[in-house]
Each structure stands twice: as structure tokens, then as C-alpha cells.
Amino acid sequence: MTNRILSLLILSVLAYAGLHAQSFTDALRYSHFETGGTARSIGVGGALGALGSDFSVLSTNPAGMGWYRSSEFVISPSFFNASTESLLVNDKENTPMEESRTNFNLNSFGVVVASRPRSASWSTFNFGVGLNRLANFNQYYYYRGMSEGSIVDRFLEQANSNEGISDFESGLAIDAEGLYDQNPQDGIYESDFQLAPEALVRRQQSVDTRGSINELVFAFAGNYKERLLIGATIGVPFLSFREEKGYEEDDPNNEVPFFTDLTYTERLTTTGAGINLKLGMIYRVHQAMRLGFAVHTPTAYSLEDSYRSTMEYNYLTSDDGSGDLINGSAQSPDGLFEYKLRTPWRLIGSAGFIYDKLGFLSAEIEWVDYSNNELRFDGYADAERDANAGISGQLGSAWNLRLGGELAFEVFRFRAGLGLQQSPLIDDTTISNTFSAGLGIREKNFFIDLAYQRRSAEEDYKPYLTAVSTEQIVQNDVVRNQYVMTLGFKF
């Protein structure tokens, strides 16, 4: 074959195509939280569920707000850095690439108003309102390498399957002339890569994500006879996520006839809000020991995705490396889709041990069944069923353990914490670690706390899915560093 036969097709916009953006990955991203809030909470690894007296517990165990004897205002600015080392597993040279992303955040901000009820049995009845950060999506990574296979194989499989042609994937490849129908009568598409299936293709991609989940909290808590504390929080999380991907391939050794290079870009923006209820209790066994328990209802999110993609495909008119260079390009329509997500229940047990005025040790264990995430697509029952089957088939339950302690010396506080997070993926035994440390100064009317947190994790990323072609897997070693300062004023 010395010339390509082009197929000029005008594709209708498929409303269903946008549904492929929602999957178990999205459900996990929006239900998997990290230790956040104030510097004191981060310094002890987030293990304050049974001890309270910190604004962060409004998003974990609101009963802890019942220990407040005076009103308090807090603000916690933070500095965040995510460093990612990425390795394309199929790369023949196994060359890792390292990138990082830095940004400033507001981890917590709010006020607790302490009051004393008239009833002799109740020591306090307190109210709190403010904001706690639950998740930070800021990350940038990049990989590059030589391997067999192409993203065009993904588009070809889609175009020739029952899945149908998508305006955001295979439809773009057809319009950009990366796929063509050599025999229009058979309705089967072909690609240049079928002519050299074992060719080594150079590929690279940058992935840039931004956003967060910030929860607006309205909490109430009371202290009954200095023995039992109960509390409740109405949480309104606001979600913002943006992802931009730039994928490129080229043929440096001229192994693929006709093909020279391609570029495929994707952009996704997700926004929305939800609502949940958190109930908590703390029981003081005696002066030195406190036990806590909290239950979080599912968060009911209403979300909106907007997305678009583009493709450029460049090729020669002759398979011997000569001929004219043709530049094919295509741009998808602007996709918009509204849907709902219900996250899982969360159960948290905690214990705290106070050693006179020397400090404390605390522990907290959390259970979440991530397979109970549920997506809802109004009017797309089949797609909803497939998406939720993917969630239950890929995600399982996980335990998260948080340990921490504080040493007090006059007005100074020294803190350390450890977190162990079990992978929510089925058949994945990976344990992620979180280490933290902090210090603080406590005066009568104000306090200042500083904390450092380091989280490390191993994550696998697939730039595209394919059932027949060589699968591409990128291993990401991620280290997230966070520096937090909390200023608090008592009144």
C-alpha cells in the first residue's frame, strides 16, 4: 500500500460518550480523604477523635467539641508539595522522570462558641462553624519512554466494537485521519500501526491535576456530667477537580509506515457540592482514659463534568518515508454531564490516654467500604449499571490507623504521629505511610502550632485501556509534603 485511503465522515454528537469519564477511579478520588485540619491535628497524625478540644474534630468526631470551656477562633494556612517519580514499565531503557507541584492552601478556618447551659447536668453546650480541607488534588507528573503499542490501538478497538464511535476518542481519530476505512463496504476501520504491530514507539505524557474538597461544617456538642460527650456535624463539602493531559507519540526509527507523530489532549473539570451528617460520642472512663466513636453518613454529591479533547495526527503519503506530510487534526465538542455520587459510610473508633500534665497518647481506627460508592446517571441506566459494577469489582473495604502523641513542657508542646492506610483496591496489599511531627506554644488567650506531614504512596497509572494491544503501565512513586501553621485566639 503506497497511499492511504481517507474516510471523510461527519459524526453526530453522542450524549452517551461523556459517561465514560465516570468510573471507579473518580468515585475513589472523591471518597478517599487525608489527614487535614489544624496543625495540632496533623502533628499527632489526626488521632484526636477521643480527645477533642481541636477544631479539626468537627470533621471527624464532633463530640470532642464538647470539651471547650472558652470560645476560640482558628486559621490554618498551609504549604503543600507533591513530588512524583514516574516510570513507564514497558520502557526499554527504564528511565524514571521526576516532577513536583507546589501550592498554598487554607487547611482550616472557623470559630467555636462555648456556652454553659442552665441544666446542672450539662457542663457545656457548644456550637462551631467553619471550613476543613479533606482532600488536595494538586499533582503534576510526566513520563517518557519507548515501548510497543499505540493509543491508536485503543481508538481502533473502540471504533470496531459494540462500544461505538465516541466524539472524544475514536471519532477524533477518524476526523484527524489516524483511523481510516480502506474498504467502506465492510465498515471496519484500519490504522497505520497494524502494519507494524511490534514497532517501538516513543511516547510521553504530562498529567496536571488541581483542586480540593473543602468541607463547610456546622457542629453542635454537649458535655453531660463530665462523663459523656455527644456531638453532631452537618457537613457540606465543596468539590473542585481539574485534570489536563497531553499525550504524544512519534516514530524516531521510522518503523511504522506512513506515521510520523500524534498528539492527543484531554481536559476534564468536575465541580459540585454534597451534604452529610457526622455523629460522635466520647466516654471518659476515668481521668486518664477516654474512648470515642463516630459514624459518618454517606455524602450525597451533585456533580457536573465538563470535558473536551483534541487530536493531531501527522503522516506521509508514502510508506517509504518520502512523500508529502499531511497534518490531520480534530477537536471534540464541549461535553457536559450532570450526575450524582453517594460515598460510603465511615466508622471511626478512638482512644486517648492523658498523663497528668505531661501530655497524651492517642489512637484512631477507621473503616470504610469503598465498594459502596454509587454513581447515578439519570436516563442512562445501562451506563450507570456498568459504572457501579466497575466500582464493586475494583474497590473493597479498607482500614486506616492513626497514632499520635503530645508531650507538654510548660507552654511548649511537642508532637508526633503515624498513619497507616490500607489500599482500597481489591487484591492490593499495599500499605501507605504517613509521618508527621509538630510543635506549639499555648498561652492563656492565644496559641500557635506548626506541623509537618509526609505521605508516601505507590500508584499505577494507565494512559489508555486496551484489550488487544500492549498495555502501558506507569508506576508513580508519590511523596506529598505539607507544612501547616495554626493561629488560635481564645475569647
Secondary structure, DSSP 8 states (H G I E B T S, - for coil): --S-----------GGGGGGG-SHHHHHHTT---S-SSHHHHHTTT--TTT--SGGGGGS-GGGGGG-SS-EEEEEEEEEEEEEEEEETT-SS---EEEEEEEEEEEEEEEEE----SSTTEEEEEEEEEEEEEEE--EEEEEEEEEE--HHHHHHHHHTSTT---TTTHHHHHHTTSSB-SSTTTT--B-GGGG-TT-EEEEEEEEEEEEEEEEEEEEEEEEETTTEEEEEEEEEEEEEEEEEEEEEEE-TT--SSSEEEEEEEEEEEEEEEEEEEEEEEEEEEETTEEEEEEEE---EEEEEEEEEEEEEEEEESSTTS-S-EEEEEEE---EEEEEEEE---EEEEEEEEEETTTEEEEEEEEEEEGGG-EEE-TT-HHHHHHHHHHHHHHB-EEEEEEEEEEEEETTEEEEEEEEEEE--BTT---EEEEEEEEEEEE-SSEEEEEEEEEEEEEEEE-SS--SSS----EEEEEEEEEEEEEEEEE-
